[in-house]
Structures are given as structure tokens and as C-alpha cells.
């Protein structure tokens, strides 16, 4: 099941990782570049760590990257060896739903990419609450949501209305929402780039 660490561990072990781009997503790199770097960032469901390395490269002082699949963390460590700024990244095997309890109010930035679409849609309200709880007041969420419009999953689709409802309900003010023009080719018109802040 999509909520089990073993489900995703098997996907990594057997190469069933169709979400993998081999690099940070261009819209997220652009959004990170538009923010002044701060003290502490967290990447939810970090996978092989592309966005965590992008945050470190963008000047964030400390980056926590969490994933509950051991092969994801192992892959992230391999790819980070010798990369400038990678020493500022803490790689942690952890269920993201426990982050609000272990690190409340710790972060100035939360990065979301291909994690929200992987969790059970019934837990999306819980995901939004974790983001709110982990962020400091005024902290930013930079997220790239997968809005592909197809049934089934994972990846489970979303849409603008659901994103606005979930974030607003968790006390996150949406400052920017767009269909990015710089998505990778296979996801053109199927992504929503969002920048929001904890109020």
C-alpha cells in the first residue's frame, strides 16, 4: 500500500521510480531562487535528494531531508558525495507524518515535490497540518503539485481547488499558484507551482 515504507522501498529497489527526474525540478529551482535563503529548510519525502541539494546550493544554512524508504536515503547519500553544500544537509529516515511532533516550528521553508501525490488522499489534511506545524510563523511552503487529472494512483492527482482548500484550512496563505511554463516535458500543463506562508 502507498502508505507503507516497504511499498516505496520496493519501488526504489526494483527501479519502479517513474517520478525520478535525475535532477531538481526546474519550477522548484526557479521558486527557490526567488526566495532569500534562510536558516532552516525541510524536504518532505526527499527521495534521492535533488531538491535538498538545490536548497543547499541556494544558500540555505541547514536542510533536513526526510524519507522513510532506506534505499531513497542511501541513494541520496551516494549522489551527495563530494557535492558542494551537501555537508549542510541532514538525511533522516523518518515518516513525514511524525515531523510535526519531532520538529515543531523549526523551519523557515518546507519543500514539497512528488510526495503529496504519493500519499493516500484521505491523509492530505494531515499532510497540510504537518506542514503548518513544522513551519515557523511566516515560514514558506514551496510546492510542486501533480495535477494530472487521471484516476487512480499513486501518483494521485489534485487540482487548484483542493490545494487552496487544504492550505487555507491549515492556516497557510497562498501567495502564488501557477501552471509553470518550465515543467519537464512529460509533465507539461500537469503541475501546479505554489508558494504559501504560514500565517
DOKEDO-526137 format. One record per residue: residue number from 1; x, y, z of N, C-alpha, C in turn. Coordinates in steps of 0.1 Angstrom, whole numbers. Layout:
REC    k    npx    npy    npz   capx   capy   capz    cpx    cpy    cpz
REC  NUM      X      Y      Z      X      Y      Z      X      Y      Z
...
END
This chain:
REC    k    npx    npy    npz   capx   capy   capz    cpx    cpy    cpz
REC    1      8    -12      0      0      0      0      9     12      0
REC    2      3     23     -5     11     36     -7     16     42      6
REC    3      9     39     17     13     44     30     24     37     37
REC    4     28     26     31     38     17     38     52     20     33
REC    5     61     21     42     75     23     37     80     12     28
REC    6     76      0     30     80    -12     22     76    -10      8
REC    7     64     -5      6     59     -2     -8     69      6    -16
REC    8     73     17    -10     82     26    -17     96     21    -17
REC    9    100     13     -7    113      7     -7    114     -3    -19
REC   10    104    -10    -21    104    -20    -32    104    -12    -46
REC   11     97     -1    -46     98      7    -59    112     12    -62
REC   12    119     16    -51    133     21    -53    142      9    -57
REC   13    140     -2    -50    149    -14    -53    147    -19    -67
REC   14    135    -19    -72    132    -25    -85    132    -15    -96
REC   15    135     -3    -94    135      7   -105    122     12   -109
REC   16    111     10   -101     98     15   -104     96     29    -99
REC   17    105     38   -103    105     51    -97    103     61   -108
REC   18     91     61   -114     88     69   -126     88     84   -123
REC   19     88     87   -110     88    102   -106    102    108   -107
REC   20    112     99   -107    126    103   -107    130    111   -119
REC   21    135    123   -117    139    132   -129    154    132   -131
REC   22    161    128   -120    176    128   -121    182    142   -118
REC   23    173    151   -115    178    165   -112    166    172   -104
REC   24    169    183    -98    157    190    -92    148    196   -103
REC   25    135    196    -99    125    201   -109    127    216   -112
REC   26    128    220   -125    130    234   -129    121    244   -122
REC   27    108    241   -121    100    252   -114    104    254   -100
REC   28    108    243    -93    112    244    -79    125    252    -78
REC   29    134    249    -87    147    256    -87    144    271    -89
REC   30    135    275    -98    132    289   -100    126    295    -88
REC   31    116    288    -82    110    293    -70    120    295    -58
REC   32    129    285    -57    139    287    -46    148    299    -49
REC   33    151    301    -61    160    312    -65    153    326    -62
REC   34    140    326    -62    133    339    -59    131    342    -44
REC   35    135    332    -36    134    334    -21    148    338    -16
REC   36    148    347     -6    161    349      1    164    337      9
REC   37    176    332      8    180    320     16    179    323     31
REC   38    174    312     39    173    314     53    180    304     61
REC   39    175    302     73    183    293     83    180    278     81
REC   40    167    274     81    164    260     81    153    256     71
REC   41    156    246     63    146    241     53    144    226     56
REC   42    132    221     51    129    207     52    124    203     39
REC   43    127    191     34    122    185     22    114    172     26
REC   44    102    172     22     93    161     26     94    150     15
REC   45     96    138     20     97    127     10    108    129      0
REC   46    120    131      5    131    137     -3    136    128    -14
REC   47    133    115    -14    138    106    -24    153    106    -25
REC   48    158    108    -37    173    108    -39    179    122    -36
REC   49    171    131    -31    177    143    -26    179    155    -35
REC   50    174    155    -47    177    165    -57    173    179    -51
REC   51    161    180    -46    156    193    -41    164    197    -28
REC   52    168    188    -20    176    191     -8    189    197    -12
REC   53    195    191    -22    208    197    -27    206    210    -34
REC   54    195    212    -40    191    225    -46    190    236    -36
REC   55    183    232    -24    182    242    -14    195    246     -7
REC   56    204    236     -5    217    238      0    225    247    -10
REC   57    224    244    -23    231    253    -33    225    267    -33
REC   58    212    268    -30    206    282    -30    210    290    -18
REC   59    217    284     -8    222    291      3    216    288     16
REC   60    206    279     17    200    276     30    211    270     39
REC   61    211    275     52    221    271     61    220    257     65
REC   62    208    252     69    206    238     73    194    233     65
REC   63    196    221     60    185    214     52    183    200     58
REC   64    170    198     62    167    184     67    159    177     56
REC   65    164    166     52    157    158     41    152    145     47
REC   66    139    143     46    133    131     53    126    122     42
REC   67    128    109     44    121     99     36    121     86     45
REC   68    111     78     43    110     66     51    115     53     44
REC   69    119     55     31    125     43     23    140     43     25
REC   70    146     33     31    161     32     32    168     34     19
REC   71    163     29      8    171     30     -4    170     44    -10
REC   72    160     52     -6    160     66    -10    171     74     -3
REC   73    172     72     10    183     79     18    196     74     13
REC   74    198     61     11    211     56      6    215     62     -7
REC   75    205     63    -16    207     69    -29    211     84    -28
REC   76    204     91    -19    207    105    -17    221    107    -12
REC   77    225     98     -3    239     99      3    249     97     -8
REC   78    247     87    -17    256     84    -28    257     96    -37
REC   79    246    102    -41    246    113    -51    251    126    -45
REC   80    252    127    -31    256    139    -25    271    139    -22
REC   81    278    127    -23    292    126    -20    300    136    -28
REC   82    307    145    -22    315    155    -28    308    167    -34
REC   83    295    168    -33    288    179    -38    289    191    -29
REC   84    292    203    -35    294    215    -27    280    218    -19
REC   85    281    220     -6    270    224      2    263    212      8
REC   86    266    200      3    259    188      9    262    186     23
REC   87    272    191     28    275    190     43    265    197     51
REC   88    257    206     45    247    213     53    233    205     53
REC   89    233    193     47    221    185     46    221    174     57
REC   90    211    173     64    209    161     73    199    152     67
REC   91    203    140     64    195    129     58    189    121     69
REC   92    176    120     70    169    114     81    159    104     76
REC   93    160     91     80    149     82     77    138     84     87
REC   94    126     89     82    115     92     91    102     93     83
REC   95     92     89     89     78     91     83     75    106     85
REC   96     72    112     74     69    127     74     58    130     83
REC   97     49    121     86     37    125     94     41    126    109
REC   98     53    122    112     58    124    126     66    137    127
REC   99     68    145    116     76    156    117     71    167    125
REC  100     58    169    126     53    180    134     55    177    149
REC  101     56    165    153     59    161    167     74    162    170
REC  102     83    159    160     97    158    163    104    172    161
REC  103     98    180    152    105    192    148     95    204    147
REC  104     87    206    157     76    217    156     83    231    155
REC  105     78    239    146     82    252    144     97    254    141
REC  106    103    245    135    118    245    133    121    252    120
REC  107    113    252    110    117    255     97    112    268     91
REC  108    120    275     83    117    287     76    111    283     62
REC  109    114    271     57    110    267     44    107    252     44
REC  110     96    248     37     92    234     35     91    232     20
REC  111     97    222     15     97    219      0     90    206     -2
REC  112     80    207    -11     72    195    -15     73    192    -30
REC  113     77    180    -33     77    176    -47     75    161    -48
REC  114     65    156    -54     61    142    -56     60    134    -43
REC  115     57    141    -33     54    134    -20     39    134    -18
REC  116     33    146    -19     18    148    -17     11    138    -26
REC  117     15    136    -39      8    128    -48     10    113    -45
REC  118     19    110    -36     21     96    -33     14     91    -21
REC  119      9    100    -12      2     96      0    -13     94     -3
REC  120    -19     86      6    -33     84      5    -41     97      5
REC  121    -49    100     -5    -57    112     -5    -64    115      8
REC  122    -68    105     16    -75    107     28    -66    113     39
REC  123    -53    113     37    -44    119     46    -39    133     42
REC  124    -45    138     32    -40    151     28    -42    163     38
REC  125    -53    162     45    -55    172     55    -44    171     66
REC  126    -40    159     69    -30    156     79    -16    161     74
REC  127    -14    159     61     -1    164     55     -1    179     56
REC  128    -12    187     53    -12    201     54     -9    206     69
REC  129    -15    198     78    -12    202     92      2    200     96
REC  130      8    189     91     23    187     94     31    199     88
REC  131     28    203     76     35    215     71     33    227     80
REC  132     21    230     84     19    241     92     26    240    105
REC  133     26    229    111     32    227    124     47    228    124
REC  134     53    222    113     68    222    111     73    236    108
REC  135     65    245    102     70    258     98     69    268    110
REC  136     78    277    110     77    288    119     67    298    114
REC  137     61    306    122     52    317    117     59    325    106
REC  138     53    327     95     59    334     84     67    325     75
REC  139     69    313     79     77    303     71     70    300     58
REC  140     78    296     47     72    294     34     71    279     30
REC  141     61    276     23     60    263     16     62    266      1
REC  142     71    259     -5     73    259    -19     70    245    -24
REC  143     59    244    -32     54    230    -36     51    229    -50
REC  144     54    218    -56     50    215    -70     41    203    -69
REC  145     28    206    -71     18    195    -70     15    189    -84
REC  146     12    176    -84     10    169    -96     -5    169    -99
REC  147    -10    176   -109    -24    178   -112    -27    172   -125
REC  148    -25    159   -126    -25    152   -139    -40    149   -144
REC  149    -49    148   -134    -63    146   -138    -67    132   -141
REC  150    -59    122   -139    -62    108   -142    -66    101   -130
REC  151    -75     91   -131    -80     84   -119    -69     74   -114
REC  152    -71     70   -102    -62     60    -96    -49     66    -91
REC  153    -40     58    -87    -27     62    -82    -22     52    -72
REC  154    -10     55    -67     -2     67    -69      4     67    -83
REC  155      7     79    -88      5     92    -82    -10     96    -83
REC  156    -15    101    -71    -29    106    -70    -29    121    -75
REC  157    -39    124    -83    -40    137    -88    -45    147    -78
REC  158    -44    160    -80    -51    170    -73    -55    181    -82
REC  159    -60    192    -77    -64    203    -85    -63    216    -77
REC  160    -64    227    -84    -63    240    -78    -72    242    -66
REC  161    -85    238    -67    -94    240    -57    -90    232    -44
REC  162    -86    220    -46    -82    212    -34    -70    218    -27
REC  163    -60    222    -35    -48    227    -29    -51    240    -21
REC  164    -60    249    -27    -63    261    -20    -71    258     -7
REC  165    -80    248     -8    -88    244      4    -79    239     15
REC  166    -71    229     11    -62    223     22    -53    233     28
REC  167    -46    241     20    -36    250     26    -43    261     34
REC  168    -54    266     29    -62    276     37    -67    271     50
REC  169    -72    258     49    -77    252     61    -66    250     72
REC  170    -54    249     68    -43    247     77    -36    260     81
REC  171    -42    271     77    -36    284     81    -24    288     73
REC  172    -24    283     60    -13    287     51    -19    296     40
REC  173    -13    308     39    -18    318     29    -11    316     16
REC  174    -18    314      5    -12    311     -8     -9    325    -14
REC  175      4    327    -17      8    339    -23     10    338    -38
REC  176     12    325    -43     14    323    -57      9    309    -61
REC  177      2    308    -72     -2    295    -77     -3    296    -92
REC  178      4    287    -99      5    288   -113      8    275   -120
REC  179      4    273   -132      8    262   -140     21    266   -146
REC  180     32    260   -142     46    265   -146     48    262   -161
REC  181     55    272   -167     58    270   -181     71    262   -183
REC  182     79    260   -172     92    253   -173     91    239   -167
REC  183     80    233   -166     79    219   -162     87    210   -172
REC  184     92    199   -167     98    189   -176     87    185   -187
REC  185     92    181   -198     83    178   -210     71    169   -206
REC  186     75    158   -199     64    148   -196     54    152   -186
REC  187     56    164   -180     46    169   -170     41    183   -174
REC  188     43    187   -186     38    200   -191     23    201   -189
REC  189     19    212   -183      5    216   -180     -1    207   -169
REC  190      6    198   -163      1    189   -153      6    192   -139
REC  191     12    203   -137     18    207   -124     13    220   -119
REC  192     12    222   -106      8    235   -100     20    239    -91
REC  193     26    250    -94     36    255    -85     30    265    -75
REC  194     32    262    -62     26    270    -52     36    275    -42
REC  195     35    288    -39     43    294    -28     33    299    -18
REC  196     34    294     -5     24    298      5     32    301     18
REC  197     26    308     27     32    311     40     23    308     52
REC  198     30    303     62     22    301     75     18    315     81
REC  199      6    317     84      1    329     89      3    330    104
END
